[in-house]
Amino acid sequence: MKKLQYQFSEKVTTYYFDADFSHLEKLVDKKQAVLITDDNIFQSHQKKFGGWNTIVIQAGEAFKVQETIDSIIEQLLGFGADRKTFLVGVGGGVVTDITGYAAAVYMRGLPFGFVPASILAMVDASIGGKNGIDVGLYKNLVGTIRQPDFLLYDMALLKSLPKDEWINGFAEIIKHAVIKDAALFRELEKNKLGFYQKDKTAFSKLIRRNVVIKSTVVQKDEFEQGDRRLLNFGHTLGHAVENLYELSHGRAISIGMVAASMISEELTNFKDTDRLVTVLKKYGLPTQAEYDAKEVLDVLRMDKKKEKDAMNYVLLKKIGQGVVKSVPLVQLEKLLQSIISAR
């Protein structure tokens, strides 16, 4: 087992790599802990939850809402949970978001940790302290930034992960490479999804490399005043089409990344859209979709990255170098219309 630690503003988060689920008993008091997971993970790994106080929620983005939080709070009360209770989210991004948010609001704050059970959660969703819920079409509109005590990586949890979810998770891996790590992008160009599915050592290194990329960015800019904004590459348009058209997160972000790279051609003279498209396709991700620009703009007007009549949009200068630019909404609408027309 390998261990990494990152000091954030209010606490140190410890990452345990190549660990086993059983190590959780050394990190938390079983009698004082409550595990939160979804019905898919619970059914696939039921033995691991034996002897633990467990709350099982319904799987899927549709359930990342206040109603689920209310249900969790009622069940916590049923367990007699108090301020010494430790919450552990075991699952993908929806579970980690919900667990972190529940921990922030129950009795004004409980300690919490994560056992990420999807690639998306391992490299992105469980890292960085952003926790929250959706409100209607608006993703993560309500939430907090509060760091977990630990992340425990048990790769055995991925055995039940369908191929679609491998593809979904690789969107965020490609995103990290294209905004921050040109060498990683070249590695992804050289390999295929099947390579990482078969080579456990290479895959484990890939996970750690992505954890380091995101954690380092967050450590320098925990509350998203500067560099952390780069992590939103592909997410501005991606989040809008994800909820409007019920796409999976990774596929929506993939479409958003291509749109952002095409906007970058206009605004930052980016020249490698074709390379990005090729890599996304290689890992089974979509690169375009039919969508209504006006409908998408209506959702974007409520995006947290909007400031007055402009959007802080993440673009690319070159592979491995992202940049944030303020783009007037009027100009953004024209650019999105031109992208749609080009298809």
C-alpha positions as CSV (number, residue, x, y, z in Angstrom):
1,M,0.0,0.0,0.0
2,K,1.3,3.5,-1.0
3,K,0.4,6.6,0.9
4,L,0.2,10.3,-0.1
5,Q,-0.7,13.3,2.0
6,Y,-1.8,16.8,1.0
7,Q,-2.2,19.8,3.4
8,F,-5.2,21.9,2.6
9,S,-6.4,25.0,4.3
10,E,-8.1,23.3,7.3
11,K,-6.9,19.7,7.2
12,V,-4.5,17.1,5.9
13,T,-6.1,14.5,3.5
14,T,-4.4,11.1,3.3
15,Y,-4.6,9.0,0.1
16,Y,-4.2,5.2,0.5
17,F,-3.4,3.6,-2.8
18,D,-3.5,-0.1,-3.7
19,A,-5.3,-0.7,-0.5
20,D,-8.0,-3.2,0.6
21,F,-11.4,-2.3,1.8
22,S,-10.7,-4.0,5.1
23,H,-8.1,-1.3,5.9
24,L,-11.1,1.0,6.6
25,E,-11.4,-0.6,10.0
26,K,-8.0,0.9,10.9
27,L,-9.1,4.4,9.8
28,V,-12.5,4.7,11.5
29,D,-14.2,3.2,14.5
30,K,-16.7,0.8,13.1
31,K,-19.2,1.6,15.9
32,Q,-19.0,5.3,15.2
33,A,-19.1,5.1,11.4
34,V,-21.9,5.2,8.9
35,L,-21.2,4.1,5.3
36,I,-23.2,5.6,2.4
37,T,-23.3,3.8,-0.9
38,D,-25.7,3.2,-3.8
39,D,-27.7,0.1,-4.6
40,N,-25.5,-0.9,-7.5
41,I,-22.3,-0.9,-5.3
42,F,-24.1,-2.5,-2.4
43,Q,-25.4,-5.4,-4.5
44,S,-22.1,-6.0,-6.2
45,H,-20.0,-5.9,-3.0
46,Q,-22.4,-6.8,-0.3
47,K,-19.9,-8.8,1.8
48,K,-17.7,-5.8,2.2
49,F,-20.5,-4.0,4.1
50,G,-21.0,-6.7,6.6
51,G,-21.1,-5.4,10.2
52,W,-21.1,-1.7,9.1
53,N,-23.9,0.7,9.6
54,T,-24.9,1.4,6.0
55,I,-27.2,3.8,4.2
56,V,-28.0,2.7,0.6
57,I,-29.3,5.4,-1.8
58,Q,-30.5,5.0,-5.4
59,A,-27.8,5.1,-8.1
60,G,-27.6,7.8,-10.6
61,E,-27.3,11.6,-11.1
62,A,-31.1,11.9,-10.9
63,F,-30.9,11.2,-7.2
64,K,-28.2,13.8,-6.4
65,V,-30.9,16.1,-5.0
66,Q,-32.1,17.5,-1.7
67,E,-34.7,14.7,-1.3
68,T,-31.8,12.2,-1.0
69,I,-30.1,14.3,1.6
70,D,-33.3,14.5,3.6
71,S,-33.6,10.7,3.5
72,I,-29.9,10.3,4.6
73,I,-30.5,12.7,7.5
74,E,-33.5,10.8,8.7
75,Q,-31.5,7.5,8.6
76,L,-28.6,9.1,10.5
77,L,-31.0,10.2,13.2
78,G,-32.2,6.5,13.2
79,F,-28.7,5.4,13.8
80,G,-28.3,7.9,16.6
81,A,-25.6,9.7,14.8
82,D,-23.9,12.6,16.7
83,R,-21.0,14.9,16.1
84,K,-18.5,12.1,16.6
85,T,-20.1,10.0,13.8
86,F,-17.8,9.5,10.8
87,L,-19.4,9.3,7.4
88,V,-17.7,7.2,4.6
89,G,-18.9,7.5,1.0
90,V,-18.3,4.2,-0.9
91,G,-19.1,4.7,-4.6
92,G,-18.9,6.9,-7.6
93,G,-19.1,10.7,-8.0
94,V,-22.8,10.9,-7.0
95,V,-22.2,9.0,-3.7
96,T,-19.0,11.1,-2.8
97,D,-20.8,14.4,-3.6
98,I,-23.8,13.4,-1.5
99,T,-21.8,12.0,1.4
100,G,-19.5,15.1,1.6
101,Y,-22.6,17.4,1.5
102,A,-24.5,15.4,4.1
103,A,-21.3,15.5,6.3
104,A,-21.1,19.3,6.0
105,V,-24.7,20.0,7.0
106,Y,-25.6,17.3,9.5
107,M,-25.2,18.8,13.0
108,R,-23.2,21.6,11.2
109,G,-20.4,19.2,10.3
110,L,-19.2,15.6,10.6
111,P,-15.8,14.1,9.7
112,F,-15.9,12.1,6.5
113,G,-13.8,10.0,4.0
114,F,-14.2,8.3,0.7
115,V,-13.7,4.9,-0.8
116,P,-14.1,5.8,-4.5
117,A,-15.6,2.9,-6.5
118,S,-15.5,4.3,-10.1
119,I,-12.6,5.7,-12.2
120,L,-14.5,9.0,-12.4
121,A,-14.5,9.2,-8.6
122,M,-10.9,8.0,-8.2
123,V,-9.4,10.6,-10.4
124,D,-11.8,13.5,-10.0
125,A,-15.1,13.6,-8.1
126,S,-13.8,12.5,-4.7
127,I,-10.8,14.8,-4.8
128,G,-10.7,18.4,-3.9
129,G,-13.5,18.9,-1.4
130,K,-16.3,20.0,-3.7
131,N,-19.5,18.4,-2.4
132,G,-23.1,19.2,-3.4
133,I,-26.4,18.5,-5.1
134,D,-28.2,19.5,-8.3
135,V,-31.2,21.7,-8.5
136,G,-33.3,21.0,-11.5
137,L,-31.1,21.4,-14.6
138,Y,-28.4,23.2,-12.7
139,K,-25.5,20.9,-11.6
140,N,-23.9,21.3,-8.3
141,L,-25.7,24.6,-7.7
142,V,-25.8,24.0,-3.9
143,G,-22.8,22.7,-2.0
144,T,-19.7,23.2,0.0
145,I,-15.9,23.0,-0.3
146,R,-14.8,20.8,2.6
147,Q,-11.9,18.3,2.4
148,P,-12.3,14.6,3.4
149,D,-10.0,13.0,6.0
150,F,-8.9,10.3,3.6
151,L,-9.4,8.5,0.3
152,L,-9.0,4.7,0.3
153,Y,-8.3,3.2,-3.1
154,D,-9.4,-0.5,-3.4
155,M,-9.0,-1.4,-7.1
156,A,-11.1,-4.6,-6.5
157,L,-14.1,-2.4,-6.4
158,L,-13.6,-1.8,-10.2
159,K,-14.2,-5.5,-11.0
160,S,-17.9,-4.9,-11.2
161,L,-17.5,-1.7,-13.2
162,P,-19.1,-2.0,-16.7
163,K,-17.0,-0.9,-19.7
164,D,-19.3,2.2,-20.1
165,E,-18.1,3.4,-16.8
166,W,-14.4,2.9,-17.7
167,I,-15.0,5.1,-20.8
168,N,-16.9,7.6,-18.6
169,G,-13.9,7.9,-16.2
170,F,-11.3,8.3,-18.9
171,A,-12.9,11.6,-20.0
172,E,-11.5,13.2,-16.8
173,I,-8.1,11.5,-17.2
174,I,-7.9,13.0,-20.8
175,K,-9.0,16.4,-19.4
176,H,-6.2,16.4,-16.8
177,A,-3.7,15.6,-19.5
178,V,-4.8,18.2,-21.9
179,I,-4.9,21.1,-19.4
180,K,-1.8,20.2,-17.3
181,D,0.4,17.3,-18.6
182,A,1.5,17.1,-22.2
183,A,3.6,14.0,-21.4
184,L,0.5,12.2,-20.0
185,F,-1.4,13.2,-23.1
186,R,1.3,11.6,-25.3
187,E,1.0,8.4,-23.2
188,L,-2.7,8.3,-23.7
189,E,-2.2,8.8,-27.5
190,K,0.1,5.8,-27.5
191,N,-2.1,3.4,-25.5
192,K,-5.8,2.3,-25.6
193,L,-8.4,1.6,-23.0
194,G,-7.8,-2.2,-23.2
195,F,-4.1,-1.7,-22.2
196,Y,-5.1,-0.1,-18.9
197,Q,-7.8,-2.6,-18.2
198,K,-5.3,-5.4,-18.6
199,D,-2.1,-3.9,-17.1
200,K,-2.9,-3.3,-13.4
201,T,0.5,-1.7,-12.7
202,A,0.2,0.8,-15.5
203,F,-3.4,1.6,-14.5
204,S,-2.5,2.1,-10.8
205,K,0.3,4.5,-11.9
206,L,-2.2,6.3,-14.1
207,I,-4.7,6.7,-11.2
208,R,-1.9,8.1,-8.9
209,R,-0.7,10.5,-11.6
210,N,-4.2,11.9,-12.0
211,V,-4.6,12.2,-8.2
212,V,-1.4,14.2,-8.0
213,I,-2.4,16.5,-10.9
214,K,-5.8,17.4,-9.3
215,S,-4.6,17.5,-5.7
216,T,-1.7,19.8,-6.5
217,V,-4.0,22.2,-8.4
218,V,-6.5,22.2,-5.5
219,Q,-3.8,22.6,-2.9
220,K,-2.6,25.8,-4.6
221,D,-6.1,27.2,-5.2
222,E,-8.6,25.4,-2.9
223,F,-11.4,27.9,-3.3
224,E,-11.2,28.4,-7.0
225,Q,-9.8,31.9,-7.3
226,G,-7.3,31.0,-10.0
227,D,-5.7,27.8,-11.3
228,R,-8.4,25.5,-10.0
229,R,-10.8,26.9,-12.6
230,L,-8.7,25.0,-15.2
231,L,-10.3,21.8,-13.9
232,N,-13.6,22.9,-15.4
233,F,-12.3,22.4,-18.9
234,G,-15.1,20.9,-21.0
235,H,-17.5,21.3,-18.0
236,T,-19.2,24.6,-18.9
237,L,-21.0,23.3,-22.0
238,G,-20.6,19.7,-20.8
239,H,-22.7,20.2,-17.6
240,A,-25.5,21.9,-19.7
241,V,-25.8,19.1,-22.2
242,E,-25.4,16.5,-19.5
243,N,-28.6,17.5,-17.8
244,L,-30.5,18.8,-20.8
245,Y,-30.0,15.6,-22.7
246,E,-29.4,13.0,-19.9
247,L,-25.9,12.1,-21.0
248,S,-23.4,10.4,-18.7
249,H,-20.9,12.9,-17.2
250,G,-17.8,11.7,-19.1
251,R,-19.6,11.7,-22.4
252,A,-21.0,15.2,-21.8
253,I,-17.6,16.5,-20.7
254,S,-16.0,14.9,-23.8
255,I,-18.4,16.9,-26.1
256,G,-17.7,20.0,-24.0
257,M,-13.9,19.6,-24.4
258,V,-14.2,19.4,-28.2
259,A,-16.4,22.6,-28.2
260,A,-13.9,24.3,-25.9
261,S,-11.0,23.4,-28.1
262,M,-12.9,24.7,-31.2
263,I,-13.5,28.0,-29.3
264,S,-9.8,28.0,-28.4
265,E,-9.0,27.9,-32.1
266,E,-10.8,31.3,-32.4
267,L,-9.6,32.9,-29.2
268,T,-6.2,31.5,-28.3
269,N,-4.9,30.2,-31.7
270,F,-5.0,26.6,-30.5
271,K,-4.0,24.2,-33.2
272,D,-4.5,20.7,-31.9
273,T,-8.2,20.0,-31.9
274,D,-7.7,17.0,-34.2
275,R,-5.3,15.4,-31.7
276,L,-7.8,15.8,-28.9
277,V,-10.7,14.4,-31.0
278,T,-8.5,11.4,-32.0
279,V,-7.7,10.6,-28.4
280,L,-11.3,11.0,-27.2
281,K,-12.5,8.7,-30.0
282,K,-9.8,6.1,-29.2
283,Y,-11.1,5.8,-25.7
284,G,-14.7,5.4,-26.9
285,L,-15.9,8.9,-26.1
286,P,-18.3,11.0,-28.3
287,T,-16.9,14.2,-29.8
288,Q,-20.1,15.9,-31.0
289,A,-23.8,16.0,-30.4
290,E,-26.9,17.7,-31.6
291,Y,-27.9,20.4,-29.2
292,D,-29.9,23.7,-29.3
293,A,-27.4,26.6,-28.7
294,K,-30.1,28.8,-27.3
295,E,-31.3,26.1,-24.9
296,V,-27.8,25.5,-23.7
297,L,-27.1,29.2,-23.3
298,D,-30.2,29.5,-21.1
299,V,-28.7,26.9,-18.8
300,L,-25.2,28.5,-18.9
301,R,-26.7,31.8,-17.7
302,M,-27.1,30.1,-14.3
303,D,-23.6,28.5,-14.4
304,K,-21.5,29.4,-11.3
305,K,-18.6,30.5,-13.6
306,K,-20.7,33.3,-15.1
307,E,-19.8,36.8,-14.0
308,K,-22.3,39.5,-15.1
309,D,-22.6,39.3,-18.9
310,A,-19.5,37.1,-19.4
311,M,-18.4,33.5,-18.8
312,N,-15.1,32.4,-17.4
313,Y,-14.4,29.8,-20.0
314,V,-11.5,27.3,-19.8
315,L,-9.6,27.2,-23.2
316,L,-6.4,25.7,-24.4
317,K,-3.2,27.5,-25.6
318,K,-1.6,24.2,-26.4
319,I,-1.8,20.5,-25.3
320,G,-0.9,20.5,-21.6
321,Q,-1.6,24.2,-21.1
322,G,-5.1,25.4,-20.2
323,V,-6.1,29.1,-19.7
324,V,-9.2,30.9,-18.4
325,K,-10.6,33.6,-20.5
326,S,-13.7,35.8,-19.9
327,V,-15.9,35.4,-22.9
328,P,-19.0,37.7,-23.3
329,L,-22.2,35.6,-23.5
330,V,-23.1,37.3,-26.8
331,Q,-19.8,36.2,-28.3
332,L,-20.1,32.8,-26.8
333,E,-23.6,32.2,-28.3
334,K,-22.2,33.1,-31.7
335,L,-19.2,30.8,-31.3
336,L,-21.5,27.9,-30.2
337,Q,-23.8,28.5,-33.2
338,S,-20.8,28.4,-35.5
339,I,-19.6,25.1,-34.0
340,I,-23.1,23.6,-34.6
341,S,-23.1,24.9,-38.1
342,A,-19.7,23.4,-38.8
343,R,-21.1,20.0,-38.0
